[in-house]
Each structure stands twice: as structure tokens, then as C-alpha cells.
């Protein structure tokens, strides 16, 4: 696969290069024309393409024709037809690295191991002291999964070439293929000192490390002296390993200069692409501190909002507005400030902001601002202030939430069919409505209004009052209640609810959570025995639960507490 990709790339480059060369001379040579015609026919008429490449092979375009034949013969299953042509080409140009590379790839694909070894040795004799034969031979061996053989070739190469440092990248690849992660990390760091453009290759190879091996990789790239290319690799690896906070910390100690800002931007874009707003927030904020660019402040604010840091988002959006022109501030910064105020449940401040800019914006901008204002009122559970906007803007998500607040569960279900499934305010209502057929419930509506107003006492009262009315959603309602109590550090009231979920609703999705939270409460009470019993029950009864890994970690803590092994 890798060889075919390389050949296709070469073919595309050729398609660009040949016309360019034609412009420089009075006209395109006949063999160049044949190659271009053959390239056009590769997909649709491969046999005609092969015939044209064979004709071009005899002229001035021997190497381009050879690369084309490698592609076409591979697709036709006729790669063995390339072998005699390669012998002829090597007799003509014995030092040509492209021809030699095609020969090694071809013999590898045909599994002609003896001929492959002989071809490699012949190439070494043709270019004594050069690194190319060893590099290419090691590469094809690695692609064939023969990492031990590649290692042996490179070990010999270091004694036979003029500069052994030529092989740092190949030795790093071999160590990675052999899963010798400490050695691989050391060699990749050394490689980057010579060829920093191999950054992505290092990240790809080392990302395959697992478990404790990752700590060896981290140690190598975090080692002194602090060096930006090494820390950049480490940061990307932490993102791949789903450690966004550690990813940004990889840049600790790096000097904040233009080169660092460039690396931070690439890191921030990568974090955004991987939907890791915590890492993105830190990177864009650092870039803003360095550049004071208002657009960067908005990127940082957006990431801060996505990571749950609405206060930080508000500060950054306000700073961005101060640095932007009036029109750009109204267009870009004010909506971000509104979203942050809504997330902070500061609906009155959101209204004041909208009123302050109302005369300065056009109708469509005002509609967008009022949409954010609507969500600000919905977030604080003020249905009366939100209702006019919900009616006028006619958004399914807002309609669903308003219906929930009103206790009209049937209307909420209908609106949820078209609502955005990612809306965080609708996650709990959606889960509840999917498990009960109850058409209406003022108590459920009052509970969600109380939750929006952060009145947990009222929410608890309402939730616990409907557990017998909601059918299959009963364990979910109980779990919602127990979570509120746990968040208030009220284990005395939470544990009986978690116990009820585990014992009376053992097949529900909430049962593993009940076991885990029951165990955590026992740990807080220094009762290791109960914690062990609950965690072992979780692991034995619900082995495929997403909570099982966390339960295993908690079990070790419980065993240490209980003084057992």
C-alpha cells in the first residue's frame, strides 16, 4: 500500500513536471507525450497505458515510464513483467536511486527474497559509502514487517557509510516497529535535531505506545534542556492519548517567542479538530497574551465556553471587543459575551447588553442576539421572560425546554424529534422522556425549573414526588435526586437512594453508578469493607459498564484502606 501511494505521488508530480518542461523548450518530446498519454489512461484503460509506457521506456523518459509501469502492473497483477525491464534500466543507469528503489519494492512485493538481497548488495557496490541503498532496503523491510532484518541492515550501515547520522530516522522507525519505546523515543528526539520536518512521522510512530511505555516516551521528550520541537511532539502525543490538560502542560518552560506562537497555533488547531476545548482554551489564551490579537481572544473565548469556563470566556470576549472596530465588535464579540452571560445564568446582564446595542445593529443581528437572550432566560428557568422569544423564534430546542418547564411532556417529545441532540440543556429531559410515556407532569416541570434556578431543595422535593409515576424512568429520577444530594455532600440521604437503585432496579442503566457512588460514600466514611463489596459487585455484575475502569481504580484504594492486598 505504501509503495502504491508513493508511486501515485510520483505520477502526479510527473504530470505537473512534464508540461512545465515543455513550456521551457520549443515542444514536448515524443516520449514525454507518450508518458502523459499513458498517465491519462491508467485508470480507464490500464493495458493501453502499459503499452504506451513500454514505448516511452525505450526513449528519454525511462524513469517516468518505469514508475508508471510499476503502478499499472501492480493494478493488473503483472508486476513480474517489470523485473527484466528493471535489469535493463540498471545496466543503463546503475547509480540511479529511483530505479534501484523500484527494483527493491518490486522484488519485495513478489517475495523474491534472494533476488532482493542480491539487488541490495549490487546497489551498495554501485555507490560505495552512500546511505541510500541501506535506507531504502530498511524501509522496504519495515513495510514488509521485517523489523529485525531492517535493524540488522542499519547496524551494518553505520559501519559502512561516511556519516552514520544519516540513519537516525530509520533507526527510530525500527525501534518503534519493535515496540522498544524508550529507545524509539530517544532516537526520534535525536532525529528531530537533524530533520525537524519529520515531526509528524515521530508523532505517528510513538502514538502506538501503550500503558507504562508512554511514560518512557514522555520522559524522553520532557527531558532537559527544554526544546520546542520535542515538547511539540509530546503535546501532540498527549492529545492523541486523550490527555488534554497534560498536552498543554508539555509546553511548560518553552520560551514564548514567534516560533512558539506558531507551534501553539498548530497545537490549538489540532485540539479543536479533536474536540478538546480545555487544551484549545489554554493554547489560544497563551497566543492572545503574546499577540494581543482580538481574533485570537475570540478563539480563546469560544474554547473557554466549550470547556465550561464561562467566566473566562466573558473576560476574553470583552477584551476582544475592546480591540475590534465597532462593527466587528458588534458582529463577533457581543454574541460571544451574550453566550457567556447566558452560561453564567446572568440573564439580567444579558438583557442589559442587548438593550445597549439594540439601536446599533440591523434586524438579522438583533434576531441572533435575542436568540442568545432567550437561552439566558431559559437557563435560569424564567419561562415568562423566555416565552415571547420562544414563540417568535420558533426553535425546536427552545420549544422542547419550554414545554418541559410547563410540564407538557407530550409537546416536549414532539419538539425533541427535530431538536439538536447535542444541546446540553436537553440531555436530562431527553433521557427522562425516552423512558416514560407520561403525557404531562407539573411536578417534573417544576423540578426542571428548580434545577435551572439552582434550587436543589425544591428540585429534590419535586423529583422524589414523581418516582412512582414515571414507570421505567424511576431509577433515572432516583439517580438525578441522589446526584444532587451527593453534590451537596449529603451522603446520609444519598446512600439510601443509591442502595434502592442497586437493589430494586438492578437491571437499569443507573445500577452500576449506584454501586460506584455507594462505594465512594463508604470510602469517604473510611469503610473500606463496604467499598470493596460494592466495587466487586459492580465488576462482577456489570463487567462491560463504562464505569468498570473507574471501579477498578477505586477498588485498589479501598483495598489499601482495608489493609488487604
SULSUL-V29007 format. One record per run of one state. SS is the DSSP state (hx for helix, st for strand, lp for the rest). FROM is the first residue (numbers start at 1). TO is the last residue. Records with the same first field share a line. If there is no record, write none. Layout:
SS = FROM-TO + FROM-TO
This chain:
lp = 1-1 + 25-29 + 42-45 + 58-61 + 77-78 + 93-96 + 110-112 + 127-131 + 144-146 + 161-163 + 178-180 + 195-195 + 207-212 + 223-227 + 241-243 + 250-257 + 274-276 + 292-293 + 307-309 + 324-325 + 344-346 + 361-362 + 380-382 + 394-395 + 407-408 + 417-423 + 434-441 + 453-455 + 466-470 + 488-490 + 505-510 + 525-527 + 542-547 + 563-565
hx = 2-24 + 30-41 + 46-57 + 62-76 + 79-92 + 97-109 + 113-126 + 132-143 + 147-160 + 164-177 + 181-194 + 196-206 + 213-222 + 228-240 + 244-249 + 258-273 + 277-291 + 294-306 + 310-323 + 326-343 + 347-360 + 363-379 + 383-393 + 396-406 + 409-416 + 424-433 + 442-452 + 456-465 + 471-487 + 491-504 + 511-524 + 528-541 + 548-562
